[in-house]
Amino acid sequence: MGELIFELVLPAIGRFIVFLLVELLFQTIFYFTGYPIVKMLTLGVYPKVMGESEGSDNVTSIIGLMVWVALIVVFIA
């Protein structure tokens, strides 16, 4: 019984926690960092409303991720 917990239950819990952290980080912090950048670059056209378009939400989050990576590189170098 103990082996079952270590082999099946704990990895599933770990994957769930990692999934939540990644979703939280990607969909909140990166999205709201990328939102003003994308708004400025597209002159207010995109993104319209959060959750309205799956494609623009992902692009906005990726732009936010790139901003964070650039900030880290600038401050480390």
N, C-alpha and C positions, 0 to 999 in steps of 0.2 A: 504493500500500500504506500509506503514511504517513497519507493522508487517512482511510482506513478505520479506523485506530486512533483517530484524533482524533474521528471522527464516531460510531463504534459502540462501541468497547471502553471508552474512558475515561468516557463518560457512564454506561455500565452499571456500571462499577466505582464511580463516585461515588454512584449510586443505592443500590448494595449497602451501601456504607459508611454512608450516611445512614440506611438502613433498620436496620442493626445498632445504630447509636447511639440511634435513636428507640426501638427495642425494648428496648435495655438500660436506657435512662432510664425509659421508661414502665413496663416490667414489673418492674423491680427497685427503683429508688429511689422512684418514686411509689407503687408497691404497698406497700412496707414502711413508707412514711410514712403512708399512709392506713389500713393494717391496724389499728393500735391505736385510731385515731379511730373507724373503723366498728365495731370490737369494743365500744368504750365506748358509742357511740350506740345500738347494737342490744342492749345488755346481754349480750354474749357469744354471740349467736345466729349472726351472720354476721361475717366470712366463715369458713366451716368449715375447709377445707384448701386450700392454694394449688393451683390447677389443677383442682380438683374441679368447680367451676361457672364456666363462661366469663363469664356475666353478672355475677356478684358480683366476679370478678377485675377486670373492667373498671370497675365502680363504685368498687371500692376504689382502683384506680389514679387515677381521676378525682378522688376525694376527696383523695388524696395530692397531685395536681397543684394543686388549689385551696388546699391548705395551703401549698405552696411559693410560689404566687403571692401569697397573703396575707402571708406572711413577707417576701417581697421588697418588697411595697408598704409594709408597716409600717416596714421598715428604711430604705427610700429616702425616705419622706415625713417 
